[in-house]
């Protein structure tokens, strides 16, 4: 029973660290890329300077929009 609990804690820790990496690193870079692609240079600068709060939210917004467009045409 103790071994299963240790494996579960290890898996949950890995999942949380993976989510933090995606939310904190990949989404802001994606937001900067999409802003430059849309000629919104000031937003790209804001995404880069305020990396975690603004970049993460805008990256998540762009990712959700892309996902919805791909699912619903």
mmCIF file of the N, C-alpha and C atoms, coordinates in Angstrom:
data_MODEL
# 
_entry.id   MODEL 
# 
loop_
_atom_site.group_PDB 
_atom_site.id 
_atom_site.type_symbol 
_atom_site.label_atom_id 
_atom_site.label_alt_id 
_atom_site.label_comp_id 
_atom_site.label_asym_id 
_atom_site.label_entity_id 
_atom_site.label_seq_id 
_atom_site.pdbx_PDB_ins_code 
_atom_site.Cartn_x 
_atom_site.Cartn_y 
_atom_site.Cartn_z 
_atom_site.occupancy 
_atom_site.B_iso_or_equiv 
_atom_site.pdbx_formal_charge 
_atom_site.auth_seq_id 
_atom_site.auth_comp_id 
_atom_site.auth_asym_id 
_atom_site.auth_atom_id 
_atom_site.pdbx_PDB_model_num 
ATOM 1   N N  . UNK A 1 1  ? 0.824   -1.199 0.000   1.00 0.00 ? 1  UNK A N  1 
ATOM 2   C CA . UNK A 1 1  ? 0.000   0.000  0.000   1.00 0.00 ? 1  UNK A CA 1 
ATOM 3   C C  . UNK A 1 1  ? 0.869   1.265  0.000   1.00 0.00 ? 1  UNK A C  1 
ATOM 4   N N  . UNK A 1 2  ? 1.948   1.226  0.772   1.00 0.00 ? 2  UNK A N  1 
ATOM 5   C CA . UNK A 1 2  ? 2.848   2.375  0.847   1.00 0.00 ? 2  UNK A CA 1 
ATOM 6   C C  . UNK A 1 2  ? 3.504   2.631  -0.502  1.00 0.00 ? 2  UNK A C  1 
ATOM 7   N N  . UNK A 1 3  ? 3.847   1.570  -1.207  1.00 0.00 ? 3  UNK A N  1 
ATOM 8   C CA . UNK A 1 3  ? 4.497   1.698  -2.521  1.00 0.00 ? 3  UNK A CA 1 
ATOM 9   C C  . UNK A 1 3  ? 3.552   2.359  -3.531  1.00 0.00 ? 3  UNK A C  1 
ATOM 10  N N  . UNK A 1 4  ? 2.287   1.992  -3.512  1.00 0.00 ? 4  UNK A N  1 
ATOM 11  C CA . UNK A 1 4  ? 1.300   2.593  -4.417  1.00 0.00 ? 4  UNK A CA 1 
ATOM 12  C C  . UNK A 1 4  ? 1.133   4.074  -4.099  1.00 0.00 ? 4  UNK A C  1 
ATOM 13  N N  . UNK A 1 5  ? 1.133   4.413  -2.824  1.00 0.00 ? 5  UNK A N  1 
ATOM 14  C CA . UNK A 1 5  ? 1.012   5.810  -2.422  1.00 0.00 ? 5  UNK A CA 1 
ATOM 15  C C  . UNK A 1 5  ? 2.213   6.624  -2.906  1.00 0.00 ? 5  UNK A C  1 
ATOM 16  N N  . UNK A 1 6  ? 3.415   6.061  -2.803  1.00 0.00 ? 6  UNK A N  1 
ATOM 17  C CA . UNK A 1 6  ? 4.614   6.754  -3.282  1.00 0.00 ? 6  UNK A CA 1 
ATOM 18  C C  . UNK A 1 6  ? 4.579   6.953  -4.793  1.00 0.00 ? 6  UNK A C  1 
ATOM 19  N N  . UNK A 1 7  ? 4.126   5.949  -5.526  1.00 0.00 ? 7  UNK A N  1 
ATOM 20  C CA . UNK A 1 7  ? 4.023   6.059  -6.986  1.00 0.00 ? 7  UNK A CA 1 
ATOM 21  C C  . UNK A 1 7  ? 2.998   7.118  -7.364  1.00 0.00 ? 7  UNK A C  1 
ATOM 22  N N  . UNK A 1 8  ? 1.879   7.165  -6.671  1.00 0.00 ? 8  UNK A N  1 
ATOM 23  C CA . UNK A 1 8  ? 0.844   8.161  -6.945  1.00 0.00 ? 8  UNK A CA 1 
ATOM 24  C C  . UNK A 1 8  ? 1.349   9.576  -6.671  1.00 0.00 ? 8  UNK A C  1 
ATOM 25  N N  . UNK A 1 9  ? 2.049   9.764  -5.569  1.00 0.00 ? 9  UNK A N  1 
ATOM 26  C CA . UNK A 1 9  ? 2.609   11.080 -5.245  1.00 0.00 ? 9  UNK A CA 1 
ATOM 27  C C  . UNK A 1 9  ? 3.640   11.491 -6.287  1.00 0.00 ? 9  UNK A C  1 
ATOM 28  N N  . UNK A 1 10 ? 4.456   10.554 -6.733  1.00 0.00 ? 10 UNK A N  1 
ATOM 29  C CA . UNK A 1 10 ? 5.453   10.838 -7.770  1.00 0.00 ? 10 UNK A CA 1 
ATOM 30  C C  . UNK A 1 10 ? 4.769   11.239 -9.078  1.00 0.00 ? 10 UNK A C  1 
ATOM 31  N N  . UNK A 1 11 ? 3.723   10.538 -9.453  1.00 0.00 ? 11 UNK A N  1 
ATOM 32  C CA . UNK A 1 11 ? 2.984   10.850 -10.681 1.00 0.00 ? 11 UNK A CA 1 
ATOM 33  C C  . UNK A 1 11 ? 2.325   12.222 -10.597 1.00 0.00 ? 11 UNK A C  1 
ATOM 34  N N  . UNK A 1 12 ? 1.699   12.531 -9.468  1.00 0.00 ? 12 UNK A N  1 
ATOM 35  C CA . UNK A 1 12 ? 1.050   13.834 -9.305  1.00 0.00 ? 12 UNK A CA 1 
ATOM 36  C C  . UNK A 1 12 ? 2.071   14.968 -9.322  1.00 0.00 ? 12 UNK A C  1 
ATOM 37  N N  . UNK A 1 13 ? 3.224   14.753 -8.717  1.00 0.00 ? 13 UNK A N  1 
ATOM 38  C CA . UNK A 1 13 ? 4.286   15.762 -8.745  1.00 0.00 ? 13 UNK A CA 1 
ATOM 39  C C  . UNK A 1 13 ? 4.767   15.995 -10.167 1.00 0.00 ? 13 UNK A C  1 
ATOM 40  N N  . UNK A 1 14 ? 4.950   14.937 -10.920 1.00 0.00 ? 14 UNK A N  1 
ATOM 41  C CA . UNK A 1 14 ? 5.365   15.057 -12.317 1.00 0.00 ? 14 UNK A CA 1 
ATOM 42  C C  . UNK A 1 14 ? 4.305   15.792 -13.139 1.00 0.00 ? 14 UNK A C  1 
ATOM 43  N N  . UNK A 1 15 ? 3.038   15.491 -12.908 1.00 0.00 ? 15 UNK A N  1 
ATOM 44  C CA . UNK A 1 15 ? 1.961   16.154 -13.641 1.00 0.00 ? 15 UNK A CA 1 
ATOM 45  C C  . UNK A 1 15 ? 1.910   17.646 -13.319 1.00 0.00 ? 15 UNK A C  1 
ATOM 46  N N  . UNK A 1 16 ? 2.072   18.006 -12.055 1.00 0.00 ? 16 UNK A N  1 
ATOM 47  C CA . UNK A 1 16 ? 2.046   19.419 -11.681 1.00 0.00 ? 16 UNK A CA 1 
ATOM 48  C C  . UNK A 1 16 ? 3.240   20.176 -12.252 1.00 0.00 ? 16 UNK A C  1 
ATOM 49  N N  . UNK A 1 17 ? 4.404   19.567 -12.238 1.00 0.00 ? 17 UNK A N  1 
ATOM 50  C CA . UNK A 1 17 ? 5.585   20.212 -12.816 1.00 0.00 ? 17 UNK A CA 1 
ATOM 51  C C  . UNK A 1 17 ? 5.449   20.354 -14.331 1.00 0.00 ? 17 UNK A C  1 
ATOM 52  N N  . UNK A 1 18 ? 4.859   19.373 -14.975 1.00 0.00 ? 18 UNK A N  1 
ATOM 53  C CA . UNK A 1 18 ? 4.634   19.463 -16.421 1.00 0.00 ? 18 UNK A CA 1 
ATOM 54  C C  . UNK A 1 18 ? 3.664   20.586 -16.745 1.00 0.00 ? 18 UNK A C  1 
ATOM 55  N N  . UNK A 1 19 ? 2.589   20.699 -15.973 1.00 0.00 ? 19 UNK A N  1 
ATOM 56  C CA . UNK A 1 19 ? 1.629   21.781 -16.191 1.00 0.00 ? 19 UNK A CA 1 
ATOM 57  C C  . UNK A 1 19 ? 2.282   23.136 -15.957 1.00 0.00 ? 19 UNK A C  1 
ATOM 58  N N  . UNK A 1 20 ? 3.092   23.251 -14.924 1.00 0.00 ? 20 UNK A N  1 
ATOM 59  C CA . UNK A 1 20 ? 3.777   24.514 -14.647 1.00 0.00 ? 20 UNK A CA 1 
ATOM 60  C C  . UNK A 1 20 ? 4.724   24.883 -15.786 1.00 0.00 ? 20 UNK A C  1 
ATOM 61  N N  . UNK A 1 21 ? 5.405   23.894 -16.345 1.00 0.00 ? 21 UNK A N  1 
ATOM 62  C CA . UNK A 1 21 ? 6.311   24.159 -17.458 1.00 0.00 ? 21 UNK A CA 1 
ATOM 63  C C  . UNK A 1 21 ? 5.535   24.635 -18.683 1.00 0.00 ? 21 UNK A C  1 
ATOM 64  N N  . UNK A 1 22 ? 4.427   23.983 -18.994 1.00 0.00 ? 22 UNK A N  1 
ATOM 65  C CA . UNK A 1 22 ? 3.632   24.384 -20.157 1.00 0.00 ? 22 UNK A CA 1 
ATOM 66  C C  . UNK A 1 22 ? 3.042   25.764 -19.935 1.00 0.00 ? 22 UNK A C  1 
ATOM 67  N N  . UNK A 1 23 ? 2.476   25.997 -18.758 1.00 0.00 ? 23 UNK A N  1 
ATOM 68  C CA . UNK A 1 23 ? 1.826   27.283 -18.492 1.00 0.00 ? 23 UNK A CA 1 
ATOM 69  C C  . UNK A 1 23 ? 2.828   28.418 -18.361 1.00 0.00 ? 23 UNK A C  1 
ATOM 70  N N  . UNK A 1 24 ? 3.983   28.137 -17.816 1.00 0.00 ? 24 UNK A N  1 
ATOM 71  C CA . UNK A 1 24 ? 4.931   29.208 -17.549 1.00 0.00 ? 24 UNK A CA 1 
ATOM 72  C C  . UNK A 1 24 ? 5.944   29.479 -18.636 1.00 0.00 ? 24 UNK A C  1 
ATOM 73  N N  . UNK A 1 25 ? 6.155   28.524 -19.533 1.00 0.00 ? 25 UNK A N  1 
ATOM 74  C CA . UNK A 1 25 ? 7.192   28.700 -20.552 1.00 0.00 ? 25 UNK A CA 1 
ATOM 75  C C  . UNK A 1 25 ? 6.619   28.638 -21.961 1.00 0.00 ? 25 UNK A C  1 
ATOM 76  N N  . UNK A 1 26 ? 5.867   27.603 -22.263 1.00 0.00 ? 26 UNK A N  1 
ATOM 77  C CA . UNK A 1 26 ? 5.418   27.385 -23.638 1.00 0.00 ? 26 UNK A CA 1 
ATOM 78  C C  . UNK A 1 26 ? 4.327   28.378 -24.035 1.00 0.00 ? 26 UNK A C  1 
ATOM 79  N N  . UNK A 1 27 ? 3.337   28.609 -23.174 1.00 0.00 ? 27 UNK A N  1 
ATOM 80  C CA . UNK A 1 27 ? 2.248   29.527 -23.527 1.00 0.00 ? 27 UNK A CA 1 
ATOM 81  C C  . UNK A 1 27 ? 2.727   30.959 -23.765 1.00 0.00 ? 27 UNK A C  1 
ATOM 82  N N  . UNK A 1 28 ? 3.611   31.525 -22.938 1.00 0.00 ? 28 UNK A N  1 
ATOM 83  C CA . UNK A 1 28 ? 4.092   32.879 -23.248 1.00 0.00 ? 28 UNK A CA 1 
ATOM 84  C C  . UNK A 1 28 ? 4.864   32.958 -24.563 1.00 0.00 ? 28 UNK A C  1 
ATOM 85  N N  . UNK A 1 29 ? 5.667   31.951 -24.863 1.00 0.00 ? 29 UNK A N  1 
ATOM 86  C CA . UNK A 1 29 ? 6.394   31.955 -26.139 1.00 0.00 ? 29 UNK A CA 1 
ATOM 87  C C  . UNK A 1 29 ? 5.407   31.858 -27.297 1.00 0.00 ? 29 UNK A C  1 
ATOM 88  N N  . UNK A 1 30 ? 4.382   31.043 -27.142 1.00 0.00 ? 30 UNK A N  1 
ATOM 89  C CA . UNK A 1 30 ? 3.344   30.925 -28.171 1.00 0.00 ? 30 UNK A CA 1 
ATOM 90  C C  . UNK A 1 30 ? 2.609   32.255 -28.347 1.00 0.00 ? 30 UNK A C  1 
ATOM 91  N N  . UNK A 1 31 ? 2.343   32.952 -27.244 1.00 0.00 ? 31 UNK A N  1 
ATOM 92  C CA . UNK A 1 31 ? 1.668   34.250 -27.324 1.00 0.00 ? 31 UNK A CA 1 
ATOM 93  C C  . UNK A 1 31 ? 2.531   35.277 -28.052 1.00 0.00 ? 31 UNK A C  1 
ATOM 94  N N  . UNK A 1 32 ? 3.825   35.300 -27.761 1.00 0.00 ? 32 UNK A N  1 
ATOM 95  C CA . UNK A 1 32 ? 4.728   36.222 -28.460 1.00 0.00 ? 32 UNK A CA 1 
ATOM 96  C C  . UNK A 1 32 ? 4.737   35.906 -29.950 1.00 0.00 ? 32 UNK A C  1 
ATOM 97  N N  . UNK A 1 33 ? 4.823   34.640 -30.299 1.00 0.00 ? 33 UNK A N  1 
ATOM 98  C CA . UNK A 1 33 ? 4.834   34.231 -31.705 1.00 0.00 ? 33 UNK A CA 1 
ATOM 99  C C  . UNK A 1 33 ? 3.551   34.660 -32.418 1.00 0.00 ? 33 UNK A C  1 
ATOM 100 N N  . UNK A 1 34 ? 2.397   34.416 -31.795 1.00 0.00 ? 34 UNK A N  1 
ATOM 101 C CA . UNK A 1 34 ? 1.123   34.786 -32.426 1.00 0.00 ? 34 UNK A CA 1 
ATOM 102 C C  . UNK A 1 34 ? 0.970   36.302 -32.530 1.00 0.00 ? 34 UNK A C  1 
ATOM 103 N N  . UNK A 1 35 ? 1.432   37.047 -31.534 1.00 0.00 ? 35 UNK A N  1 
ATOM 104 C CA . UNK A 1 35 ? 1.341   38.506 -31.597 1.00 0.00 ? 35 UNK A CA 1 
ATOM 105 C C  . UNK A 1 35 ? 2.217   39.071 -32.706 1.00 0.00 ? 35 UNK A C  1 
ATOM 106 N N  . UNK A 1 36 ? 3.412   38.550 -32.863 1.00 0.00 ? 36 UNK A N  1 
ATOM 107 C CA . UNK A 1 36 ? 4.278   39.006 -33.954 1.00 0.00 ? 36 UNK A CA 1 
ATOM 108 C C  . UNK A 1 36 ? 3.664   38.630 -35.293 1.00 0.00 ? 36 UNK A C  1 
ATOM 109 N N  . UNK A 1 37 ? 3.059   37.465 -35.360 1.00 0.00 ? 37 UNK A N  1 
ATOM 110 C CA . UNK A 1 37 ? 2.408   37.018 -36.589 1.00 0.00 ? 37 UNK A CA 1 
ATOM 111 C C  . UNK A 1 37 ? 1.230   37.929 -36.951 1.00 0.00 ? 37 UNK A C  1 
ATOM 112 N N  . UNK A 1 38 ? 0.544   38.468 -35.954 1.00 0.00 ? 38 UNK A N  1 
ATOM 113 C CA . UNK A 1 38 ? -0.601  39.357 -36.183 1.00 0.00 ? 38 UNK A CA 1 
ATOM 114 C C  . UNK A 1 38 ? -0.214  40.829 -36.191 1.00 0.00 ? 38 UNK A C  1 
ATOM 115 N N  . UNK A 1 39 ? 1.083   41.136 -36.242 1.00 0.00 ? 39 UNK A N  1 
ATOM 116 C CA . UNK A 1 39 ? 1.604   42.513 -36.249 1.00 0.00 ? 39 UNK A CA 1 
ATOM 117 C C  . UNK A 1 39 ? 1.177   43.315 -35.027 1.00 0.00 ? 39 UNK A C  1 
ATOM 118 N N  . UNK A 1 40 ? 1.122   42.683 -33.886 1.00 0.00 ? 40 UNK A N  1 
ATOM 119 C CA . UNK A 1 40 ? 0.818   43.355 -32.622 1.00 0.00 ? 40 UNK A CA 1 
ATOM 120 C C  . UNK A 1 40 ? 2.097   43.366 -31.778 1.00 0.00 ? 40 UNK A C  1 
ATOM 121 N N  . UNK A 1 41 ? 3.006   44.239 -32.171 1.00 0.00 ? 41 UNK A N  1 
ATOM 122 C CA . UNK A 1 41 ? 4.339   44.248 -31.574 1.00 0.00 ? 41 UNK A CA 1 
ATOM 123 C C  . UNK A 1 41 ? 4.294   44.656 -30.098 1.00 0.00 ? 41 UNK A C  1 
ATOM 124 N N  . UNK A 1 42 ? 3.451   45.622 -29.755 1.00 0.00 ? 42 UNK A N  1 
ATOM 125 C CA . UNK A 1 42 ? 3.376   46.058 -28.349 1.00 0.00 ? 42 UNK A CA 1 
ATOM 126 C C  . UNK A 1 42 ? 2.892   44.926 -27.441 1.00 0.00 ? 42 UNK A C  1 
ATOM 127 N N  . UNK A 1 43 ? 1.924   44.136 -27.906 1.00 0.00 ? 43 UNK A N  1 
ATOM 128 C CA . UNK A 1 43 ? 1.470   43.003 -27.108 1.00 0.00 ? 43 UNK A CA 1 
ATOM 129 C C  . UNK A 1 43 ? 2.558   41.943 -27.004 1.00 0.00 ? 43 UNK A C  1 
ATOM 130 N N  . UNK A 1 44 ? 3.328   41.776 -28.066 1.00 0.00 ? 44 UNK A N  1 
ATOM 131 C CA . UNK A 1 44 ? 4.433   40.812 -28.021 1.00 0.00 ? 44 UNK A CA 1 
ATOM 132 C C  . UNK A 1 44 ? 5.478   41.243 -26.996 1.00 0.00 ? 44 UNK A C  1 
ATOM 133 N N  . UNK A 1 45 ? 5.760   42.543 -26.943 1.00 0.00 ? 45 UNK A N  1 
ATOM 134 C CA . UNK A 1 45 ? 6.709   43.056 -25.950 1.00 0.00 ? 45 UNK A CA 1 
ATOM 135 C C  . UNK A 1 45 ? 6.158   42.847 -24.538 1.00 0.00 ? 45 UNK A C  1 
ATOM 136 N N  . UNK A 1 46 ? 4.873   43.121 -24.336 1.00 0.00 ? 46 UNK A N  1 
ATOM 137 C CA . UNK A 1 46 ? 4.255   42.901 -23.018 1.00 0.00 ? 46 UNK A CA 1 
ATOM 138 C C  . UNK A 1 46 ? 4.298   41.422 -22.631 1.00 0.00 ? 46 UNK A C  1 
ATOM 139 N N  . UNK A 1 47 ? 4.021   40.548 -23.600 1.00 0.00 ? 47 UNK A N  1 
ATOM 140 C CA . UNK A 1 47 ? 4.081   39.111 -23.315 1.00 0.00 ? 47 UNK A CA 1 
ATOM 141 C C  . UNK A 1 47 ? 5.486   38.687 -22.922 1.00 0.00 ? 47 UNK A C  1 
ATOM 142 N N  . UNK A 1 48 ? 6.486   39.291 -23.539 1.00 0.00 ? 48 UNK A N  1 
ATOM 143 C CA . UNK A 1 48 ? 7.867   38.905 -23.252 1.00 0.00 ? 48 UNK A CA 1 
ATOM 144 C C  . UNK A 1 48 ? 8.345   39.476 -21.920 1.00 0.00 ? 48 UNK A C  1 
ATOM 145 N N  . UNK A 1 49 ? 8.028   40.746 -21.654 1.00 0.00 ? 49 UNK A N  1 
ATOM 146 C CA . UNK A 1 49 ? 8.498   41.384 -20.419 1.00 0.00 ? 49 UNK A CA 1 
ATOM 147 C C  . UNK A 1 49 ? 7.748   40.843 -19.204 1.00 0.00 ? 49 UNK A C  1 
ATOM 148 N N  . UNK A 1 50 ? 6.433   40.783 -19.294 1.00 0.00 ? 50 UNK A N  1 
ATOM 149 C CA . UNK A 1 50 ? 5.608   40.262 -18.197 1.00 0.00 ? 50 UNK A CA 1 
ATOM 150 C C  . UNK A 1 50 ? 5.321   38.792 -18.480 1.00 0.00 ? 50 UNK A C  1 
ATOM 151 N N  . UNK A 1 51 ? 6.373   37.990 -18.501 1.00 0.00 ? 51 UNK A N  1 
ATOM 152 C CA . UNK A 1 51 ? 6.338   36.643 -19.055 1.00 0.00 ? 51 UNK A CA 1 
ATOM 153 C C  . UNK A 1 51 ? 5.252   35.784 -18.428 1.00 0.00 ? 51 UNK A C  1 
ATOM 154 N N  . UNK A 1 52 ? 5.239   35.668 -17.110 1.00 0.00 ? 52 UNK A N  1 
ATOM 155 C CA . UNK A 1 52 ? 4.304   34.708 -16.522 1.00 0.00 ? 52 UNK A CA 1 
ATOM 156 C C  . UNK A 1 52 ? 2.853   35.186 -16.520 1.00 0.00 ? 52 UNK A C  1 
ATOM 157 N N  . UNK A 1 53 ? 2.502   36.338 -15.962 1.00 0.00 ? 53 UNK A N  1 
ATOM 158 C CA . UNK A 1 53 ? 1.058   36.607 -15.864 1.00 0.00 ? 53 UNK A CA 1 
ATOM 159 C C  . UNK A 1 53 ? 0.401   36.911 -17.204 1.00 0.00 ? 53 UNK A C  1 
ATOM 160 N N  . UNK A 1 54 ? 0.941   37.849 -17.954 1.00 0.00 ? 54 UNK A N  1 
ATOM 161 C CA . UNK A 1 54 ? 0.304   38.263 -19.199 1.00 0.00 ? 54 UNK A CA 1 
ATOM 162 C C  . UNK A 1 54 ? 0.529   37.226 -20.295 1.00 0.00 ? 54 UNK A C  1 
ATOM 163 N N  . UNK A 1 55 ? 1.757   36.782 -20.453 1.00 0.00 ? 55 UNK A N  1 
ATOM 164 C CA . UNK A 1 55 ? 2.078   35.827 -21.512 1.00 0.00 ? 55 UNK A CA 1 
ATOM 165 C C  . UNK A 1 55 ? 1.331   34.514 -21.370 1.00 0.00 ? 55 UNK A C  1 
ATOM 166 N N  . UNK A 1 56 ? 1.172   34.049 -20.139 1.00 0.00 ? 56 UNK A N  1 
ATOM 167 C CA . UNK A 1 56 ? 0.464   32.796 -19.913 1.00 0.00 ? 56 UNK A CA 1 
ATOM 168 C C  . UNK A 1 56 ? -1.007  32.931 -20.261 1.00 0.00 ? 56 UNK A C  1 
ATOM 169 N N  . UNK A 1 57 ? -1.634  34.006 -19.824 1.00 0.00 ? 57 UNK A N  1 
ATOM 170 C CA . UNK A 1 57 ? -3.057  34.206 -20.097 1.00 0.00 ? 57 UNK A CA 1 
ATOM 171 C C  . UNK A 1 57 ? -3.302  34.367 -21.588 1.00 0.00 ? 57 UNK A C  1 
ATOM 172 N N  . UNK A 1 58 ? -2.486  35.188 -22.253 1.00 0.00 ? 58 UNK A N  1 
ATOM 173 C CA . UNK A 1 58 ? -2.675  35.400 -23.687 1.00 0.00 ? 58 UNK A CA 1 
ATOM 174 C C  . UNK A 1 58 ? -2.334  34.140 -24.487 1.00 0.00 ? 58 UNK A C  1 
ATOM 175 N N  . UNK A 1 59 ? -1.327  33.390 -24.062 1.00 0.00 ? 59 UNK A N  1 
ATOM 176 C CA . UNK A 1 59 ? -1.006  32.132 -24.733 1.00 0.00 ? 59 UNK A CA 1 
ATOM 177 C C  . UNK A 1 59 ? -2.124  31.120 -24.603 1.00 0.00 ? 59 UNK A C  1 
ATOM 178 N N  . UNK A 1 60 ? -2.707  31.042 -23.414 1.00 0.00 ? 60 UNK A N  1 
ATOM 179 C CA . UNK A 1 60 ? -3.845  30.156 -23.202 1.00 0.00 ? 60 UNK A CA 1 
ATOM 180 C C  . UNK A 1 60 ? -5.033  30.595 -24.044 1.00 0.00 ? 60 UNK A C  1 
ATOM 181 N N  . UNK A 1 61 ? -5.240  31.901 -24.153 1.00 0.00 ? 61 UNK A N  1 
ATOM 182 C CA . UNK A 1 61 ? -6.327  32.440 -24.969 1.00 0.00 ? 61 UNK A CA 1 
ATOM 183 C C  . UNK A 1 61 ? -6.128  32.052 -26.440 1.00 0.00 ? 61 UNK A C  1 
ATOM 184 N N  . UNK A 1 62 ? -4.924  32.256 -26.967 1.00 0.00 ? 62 UNK A N  1 
ATOM 185 C CA . UNK A 1 62 ? -4.645  31.896 -28.360 1.00 0.00 ? 62 UNK A CA 1 
ATOM 186 C C  . UNK A 1 62 ? -4.769  30.390 -28.583 1.00 0.00 ? 62 UNK A C  1 
ATOM 187 N N  . UNK A 1 63 ? -4.276  29.595 -27.635 1.00 0.00 ? 63 UNK A N  1 
ATOM 188 C CA . UNK A 1 63 ? -4.348  28.141 -27.769 1.00 0.00 ? 63 UNK A CA 1 
ATOM 189 C C  . UNK A 1 63 ? -5.796  27.661 -27.760 1.00 0.00 ? 63 UNK A C  1 
ATOM 190 N N  . UNK A 1 64 ? -6.614  28.215 -26.865 1.00 0.00 ? 64 UNK A N  1 
ATOM 191 C CA . UNK A 1 64 ? -8.025  27.826 -26.809 1.00 0.00 ? 64 UNK A CA 1 
ATOM 192 C C  . UNK A 1 64 ? -8.741  28.223 -28.096 1.00 0.00 ? 64 UNK A C  1 
ATOM 193 N N  . UNK A 1 65 ? -8.439  29.406 -28.629 1.00 0.00 ? 65 UNK A N  1 
ATOM 194 C CA . UNK A 1 65 ? -9.051  29.835 -29.887 1.00 0.00 ? 65 UNK A CA 1 
ATOM 195 C C  . UNK A 1 65 ? -8.675  28.924 -31.037 1.00 0.00 ? 65 UNK A C  1 
ATOM 196 N N  . UNK A 1 66 ? -7.415  28.526 -31.097 1.00 0.00 ? 66 UNK A N  1 
ATOM 197 C CA . UNK A 1 66 ? -6.965  27.612 -32.147 1.00 0.00 ? 66 UNK A CA 1 
ATOM 198 C C  . UNK A 1 66 ? -7.622  26.249 -31.994 1.00 0.00 ? 66 UNK A C  1 
ATOM 199 N N  . UNK A 1 67 ? -7.734  25.778 -30.762 1.00 0.00 ? 67 UNK A N  1 
ATOM 200 C CA . UNK A 1 67 ? -8.352  24.484 -30.506 1.00 0.00 ? 67 UNK A CA 1 
ATOM 201 C C  . UNK A 1 67 ? -9.828  24.496 -30.884 1.00 0.00 ? 67 UNK A C  1 
ATOM 202 N N  . UNK A 1 68 ? -10.538 25.550 -30.521 1.00 0.00 ? 68 UNK A N  1 
ATOM 203 C CA . UNK A 1 68 ? -11.964 25.644 -30.844 1.00 0.00 ? 68 UNK A CA 1 
ATOM 204 C C  . UNK A 1 68 ? -12.172 25.739 -32.351 1.00 0.00 ? 68 UNK A C  1 
ATOM 205 N N  . UNK A 1 69 ? -11.336 26.545 -33.036 1.00 0.00 ? 69 UNK A N  1 
ATOM 206 C CA . UNK A 1 69 ? -11.461 26.648 -34.498 1.00 0.00 ? 69 UNK A CA 1 
ATOM 207 C C  . UNK A 1 69 ? -11.184 25.311 -35.175 1.00 0.00 ? 69 UNK A C  1 
ATOM 208 N N  . UNK A 1 70 ? -10.234 24.548 -34.653 1.00 0.00 ? 70 UNK A N  1 
ATOM 209 C CA . UNK A 1 70 ? -9.927  23.264 -35.284 1.00 0.00 ? 70 UNK A CA 1 
ATOM 210 C C  . UNK A 1 70 ? -11.020 22.227 -35.017 1.00 0.00 ? 70 UNK A C  1 
ATOM 211 N N  . UNK A 1 71 ? -11.695 22.325 -33.886 1.00 0.00 ? 71 UNK A N  1 
ATOM 212 C CA . UNK A 1 71 ? -12.750 21.362 -33.574 1.00 0.00 ? 71 UNK A CA 1 
ATOM 213 C C  . UNK A 1 71 ? -14.064 21.682 -34.273 1.00 0.00 ? 71 UNK A C  1 
ATOM 214 N N  . UNK A 1 72 ? -14.422 22.958 -34.343 1.00 0.00 ? 72 UNK A N  1 
ATOM 215 C CA . UNK A 1 72 ? -15.730 23.343 -34.861 1.00 0.00 ? 72 UNK A CA 1 
ATOM 216 C C  . UNK A 1 72 ? -15.686 23.979 -36.239 1.00 0.00 ? 72 UNK A C  1 
ATOM 217 N N  . UNK A 1 73 ? -14.531 24.024 -36.845 1.00 0.00 ? 73 UNK A N  1 
ATOM 218 C CA . UNK A 1 73 ? -14.414 24.542 -38.218 1.00 0.00 ? 73 UNK A CA 1 
ATOM 219 C C  . UNK A 1 73 ? -14.522 25.967 -38.243 1.00 0.00 ? 73 UNK A C  1 
# 
